[in-house]
Amino acid sequence: MTKTKTPPKNLSFEKALERLQEIVSELEDPEKGLEASLELFEEGVALSRLCRSRIDEIQKRVDVVLKETPEGLATGPLDEELDDDVEDDDDEDAPR
């Protein structure tokens, strides 16, 4: 039985993401054997969890900074803001 390869604790987000991209490319190789593919998959899952953890940490730090801002900046999901902008643009083109 193989031991799951865990990423180093000091691995940067960028390096982890780069390695994930390499793994995806390797997994797309039809010549890759089942065992090798499984090992790559396990490594990819570990890297994915590391990236998610780093993103969560950064989000918490951003939230703290925004809460401490005297101006009291409002935060919200980026997708909603983009959707609102698209809707506003559509209204401009509508006949009056």
Number of C-alpha atoms within 10 A of each C-alpha: 3 8 7 14 14 13 15 10 7 6 13 13 17 10 12 19 17 12 15 21 13 13 16 13 10 16 18 10 10 8 9 12 10 10 10 12 18 15 15 20 18 17 19 23 16 18 24 17 13 21 20 13 13 14 13 12 12 12 12 12 12 12 13 11 11 15 14 11 10 7 8 9 10 7 9 7 7 8 9 10 11 11 11 11 12 11 11 11 11 10 11 9 8 7 5 5
